């Protein structure tokens, strides 16, 4: 399977996060703490890419990213010395996305066409561009079919290059849970992707209940 990779998938849409960073507090942060506005400048693009892969539509990415960093601001920033900033932010983003989906009851079924166009090199022929766009669409549809908690681990490990140890620390779950979710996500993703390759019309939307949370599953 050529459309994802451990170090990151070159074709998956990397959105531009445009929300403004939270206003810095007048009180300087405690030693060892990184303020929300500094985290935004360093990692907003990471958070935006992560939430898109979790299934947030491009039209809603800015609002979701903004809520993630407002949550960081309310928590008083990031305390260095434990989890990595990226996986710590991913845990907050996962909670924000889950709440967002429960509230809005909307899912991203077809990837944004303009974003897919920007992800394809302009030097390619029209035929190559069409094939590449179809491949990106299959990847996102297959991702959308995976339970959101498992999908988060899969995205962080397979597409964003995070280690299992860092994912466990950032998400606040045992390393064994990371391994089991990754195994289950790989299997679910591969099955969905293979169905789409055989017949793109077979998987038009995720199965009922997908993306609503693990429901107690590992």
N, C-alpha and C positions, 0 to 999 in steps of 0.2 A: 504494500500500500504506500503510495508515493506522496500522498497529499498532506501528511503531517510528519513531524520530526521532533526528536528529543530537544534539539536546540532551537526550535521555533520554525513555523511554517511560513515560507517566504510569501506565499500567495494569500494567506488569510488577511482579511481587512484590518488595517491598523488605523483606527479613527483618530481624528484630531480633537482633543478635548478643548473646548472653548470657554467653559465657565470660569468665572473669576475666582481666585483663591480667597479663602476666608480672611477677613481683616485681622491683622496681627493684634494681639492683646497688648495693652499698655504695660502689663506686668511681664518682665522678662521671664522666659522659661527656666525651670529648675535645671541645674547641671545634669547632663545626661539625657535631657529631653529635647526632642525636635518638634518645633512648632508646626501647626497645621499648614500655614502658608508656605513654609519651607518644604514640607512634604509634597504639597501640591505642585510646586515648581519642579521638583525632582521626579515625581511619580504619577502625575495626572494622566499621562499618555498610557502608562502601564494599566492603571485602573480602567481607563476608557476601553482599551483593547480587551481586558478581562471581562467587563460587563457585556460588551458586544457578543463575545463568545458564549456568555451565559444566556444569550437570547434577547437582550434588551435592544429595541429598535433604535436605529440611528437618530430618529427624531427625539428620543427620550434619553439618549446617552448623557447629554449635558446636565439634565436635571438629576440623574442618578449619581453622576460623578460629584456634582455639587453637594448632594446629601451625604455622600461618603465622607467628604472633607469637612463638612459641618459637624458630622458625628465625631471625627477626629478632634476638631476644635473643642467640642463639648467634653471630650475625654481628657483634655489638657495636653494633647500631642502624643508623640511616640516616645516611649522610654527605651533608650538604647541598652544593649546588653542581653536581651532575650532573643525574640524572634527577629527575622529580617524585616525591614520596613515593607517590602513588597508583599510578603505572605501575610503580615499583620494587616495590611490594607485590604488584602484579598478576603480575609475573614469578615471585615466590616462590610466590604462590597457584597459579599454573599448574603449577608443578613439584609442589607438594603434592597438588593434585587429580589429576594424572597418576599419581603414586605410589599415591594412595588408590584410584583406579579399578583399577589393576593388582592391588592387594592384595585389594580387596573383590570385584571382578568384579560390581559392581552398578551399574545406571544408573537415573537418574530418568526414567521414561517418562511417567507421568501427574503433572502438577503437584499439589502438596498442596492438597486441596479447601478446608481451613480458611483457608490462606493466600490462596487466590484470593477467598474470601468477604470477607476483610478488605480486599482491594485494590479492592473494588467499593463505590461510594458507597451508603449505606443509603437515600438519598432516591430511588433509582431504583426503577422498577416491577419486579415479579418477572420479567417478560419481558425488560426491559433488563438486569437482573442476569444472567439466563441467557445472553443474547447476549454480554455482556461477559466472562463466565467462559469461554465457548467461545472467544472471541477470544484471551484470555490463554493458554489451553491450546494453541491453534494456534501461537502465537508460540514457546512453550517447546518444543513438539514439533519445530517447524522448526529451532530452534536446536540441539536435540539431534542432528539429522541431519548437522550440519556438523562436519568434523574439528576436534578440540579446539584446535589451534594457530591455525587460521583463525578459529574461533569466538571465541577470546580477543581477537584484533584487532578483529573485527566488533563485539563487545560494548563494548570500550573506546572505539571511535570512534563507532559509531552510537547506543549506548544510554547511555554514560557521559560523552560529550562530550570525550574526550581527543583531542589533535591527533596527526597521524601522526608528527611529530618527537618528541613526548613518548613515544609508544608505542615508537618505535624505540629511544630512550634507555633507557626502563624495561625493555624486554624484551631489550635487548642484541642487536638485529638490525639489518641495514641498512635504510634507509628504503625502498629498492626492494622488499625482502621484505615490509615492511608494506603497501605498495601492492598487491603481487601477492596477498598473503593476503586483503586486504580485498576485492579484485575477485572472487577465487574464492569467498569466503564470501558475498558479496552474491548471486552467481549461484546458489550452492547453497541458500541460505536462501530466495530467491524461488521457486525451483522446488519446494522442499519445501512452502512455504507455499501455493503455488497448488494443489498436489495435495490438501492438507488442506482448502482452501476448497471444492474440487470434491467431494471425498469424504473426510470425516474418518476413515473406517475404513481408508483406503489406507495411511496411515503410522502404524502402531501403535507402532513402535520404530525406532531409527536403523538404517541399513544395517550389515551385518557389518563390524567394524573401525573404525566411526566412534567418535571420542572416545578412541582409544588412542594418539593422537599423530600427528604429520605424516608420520612414516616417510620423512623426507628430502624431502618435498614443500615447496615454498615456500608 
